[in-house]
Amino acid sequence: MSGISVRMRYGVLGVAMALAACGGGVRYRPVSDVPVRVGKPYSVRGVTYVPAADPVYDYLGYASWYGGESGNQTASGERFRPRAVTAAHVTLPLPSYVEVTALDTGRTILVRINDRGPFAGRGRIIDLSRGAAEQLGIRATGHAPVRVRVVEPPEKDRRKLREGKEAPQRPVVDARTLAKLRAQLAASGQ
């Protein structure tokens, strides 16, 4: 065998071994609703967050979205899937299910919380995956005023979200209710 073909053979083998080693370092948790993890208090950029179950969570604020982290591990241990309808929240248990309503349009979707965040931006209360942002209709704007509230959806909707698919959209919120919610958000100073 010539010196060039030996070097090529070992070079290709070396690259293959290096790539194999990269894939074996992270073990992802299977997508599941059990166990539900509340988690311990944690700090990010000098702010301490205390996760807690909050069955009456119903807040107004802003949503943003993220999607370039494909393949990264979420705080729940699952693989991040940008096209799935998931989100990050600073304190809700992992996983949790929330309805997110865009206050500009009244469109409401069901989202599965499986990650932590957002950690930047005044008034941001949820970071949506790219798939959730597309379903809600805010991907182009990047952020939007929203209402986020904890819900207990039927198992068929939970299963769709665990599989990375969209659950059926919720009924659109009427114009009068949207006006009241926007006024409440404005009055909060956010």
N, C-alpha and C positions, 0 to 999 in steps of 0.2 A: 504494500500500500504506500502511495506517495506521501510525503510530508504534508502536502496541502490537504489531501483527503482525510488524513488522520486528524489534523487540526479542525477541519470542518465537522467531522463526525463528533469529536469531543466538544466542539463549540455548540453544536446543535443539542447534544446531550446535556450540556451545562445549562443552556437556556431552558430546556424542558424541565430540568430539575428545579431551577429557580422559580419557574412559573408554578410548578406543583407545590412548592413550599409556600408560595404566596396564598394559594387557595385554602391551605389547611390550617391557617392561623386563627380564624374566627369561627366560632360555633354559634350558629343562630338558633334561637328558640323557635320551635314551631309556632305558627300563628294559632292562638287558642285564647279562649276567654277565661281559662282557669290556669293557674291561680290568678286572682285579682291582686295586684300589688299596690299598696298605698305608698310605701317607701319612706325612707328616713329623711329628715331635714337635710338640705344641701345648700351650698352657696355658689353663686356665679357672679363674677365681677363685683364682689362686695355686698351682694344682696342675698339674704337667706330666705329660702322658700320652704314651707312646711306642707308637704302633701297631706291631704285629708279627704275622706269620703264626704261628699256634700250633695245629698240627694235632691236638694232644692236649689242647686246652683242655677242662676239665671242672671246673666250679666250683659251689659251693653259695652261695646268697645270696638276695637278694630282687628280685622283679620289680615294677615299677609300670607304669602305662600312660599314654599321652598321645594326644590326638585332636583338640584344638581348632586345630591348626596346619594345617588343610586347605589345600592349595594352596601351602604354603611349600616351599622347596627343601631337600632333604635334603643331608647331607654328601657323598653320592655324586653329587649334581647332579640327581637325579630329583625329580619332583613328589611331595610327601608325600600319600599316599592313606590316610585314617584307617581305612577299611574293609578295606584290604589286610592280609595277615598278614606284617607287617614289624616291625623293631625297631631300637633304637639301642644301640650298645655303644661303650665308650670306646677300645678298642684293636684289635679284630679287623678284618681287611681288609674292604673294601667292594667287592662284596658277599661275605658269608659265609653259610653255612647252619648253623643250630644246632637241636638238639632242646631244648625247654624242657619240664620236668616240674614240675607243681605238687606240692609235697611234702605238701599236705593231702589231695589226691584221687588222686594217681598218674596223672592225665591227662597225656599227652605229645603235643606238637604239633611240627611242623616250621615254622621261622620263617626268613625271609630278613633278614639284617642289611644295612641300607642307610643308616644314619644314625649320628651320634655322640651319646653320652650314656650313662647318666644322670650328671648332675653334682651331684646333691644327694642327701642321705639316706644314712645309714650302712648299709653292707652291700648297697646296691642295685647289682646287676651287669648289669641289662638293663632297658630301657624298651620296653615292647611298644606297638604301635599298638592302637587301639581294637578292630580286627578280630581281632588276635592275642589280646588280653585276653578277648574274648568267646569265642573258640574254646577257650581254656585254662580258662575258667570263673572268671576273677578280676576281671572288670570291676566287679562290685558291691562287692567289698571294696577295690578300688583298688590293693592290693599283696598279695603272697603270697610265702612261701618257695618257692624253686625250685632246680632243678638245671639248669645250662646246659652243653651240650657240643657241640663242633663235630662236624658229620657231613658226609658226601658223599652226598647223596640222589640217586636216579635222575633222569635228565633230565625224565621226565614230571612228577615232583613239583616240580622247579625251574621248569618251564614254568608250572604252575598258579600258583605263588607270584609269578612275574614278571607274570602276567596279573591279579594282585590277588585270586586265588581261594585257598581253603583247600586244602592238600594233605591226603591222607587222614591221620586221626589215627594215631598210633603205638600199639602195645599199651600197655595200662595197666600201670603198675609194681605189683608185688605188695606186700602189706602189710608183709611182713618187711623187704624192701629199703627201703621208705619209712621204716620205723621207724629203721633204721640211718642213713639219710641225714639224717633230722631230728635224731638224736642227734649226728651229726658237725657239723651246723650249730650246734646248741646249744653244743657243746664249743668251737667256734671263737670264741664270745663275740659273735656277731652277732645 
